[in-house]
């Protein structure tokens, strides 16, 4: 396990993607310092933040104890989880077969569960007008993805066998299941997994970071203007 002599800087806002990294850092028990990035007020577009996260999305980290000494910055939550897993040798197997098992579920979350849940949230809660086709489309797709997890979790306790960064990546996106039009009672294996992970003290601590700033954006038109409908910026 790597020694961490200086605190990792975590650029964060309390969302399912932000929770991935606050939970991981709590699970690792390594020192970190939270740098809040208020995405509803456009702080993700500040030049200093764009230097470490050119996609103007949080989370991002700066590790002052980077590989071979110099600091390193990492953006994209999946890449951060992999980096931390490799560095500390926890929640990410060292052997190639085990790592592939984790990676496929991590990529599944990054390319499927997260985006589809996000679209369900958008059209069910934030869209300025009701679009029945979009609501049905994304609600059904989240339901399908929950079914994939439920089937997998009938075979093992966690997505990749042992508790890993794949579970850390997914649990925050399942947490707002009601906003996605889902019931965990329809997915007993997923429900068992969800309750087990949410009971972990590190998960509880990680999801509590910045909870005082978390609110429903459905009535915050200023935040919606910042978050939705973005186009390229020069």
Secondary structure, 3 states (H helix, E strand, C coil): CCCCCCCEEEEECCCHHHHHHHHHHHHHCCCEEEEECCCCCCHHHCHHHHCCCCCCCCCEEEECCECCECCEEEECHHHHHHHHHHHHCCCCCCCHHHHHHHHHHHHHHHHHHHHHHHHHHHHHHHCCCCCHHHHHHHHHHHHHHHHHHHHHCCCCCECCECCCHHHHHHHHHHHCHHHHCCCHHHCHHHHHHHHHHHCCHHHHHHHHCCHHHCCCHHHCHHHHHHHCCCCCCC
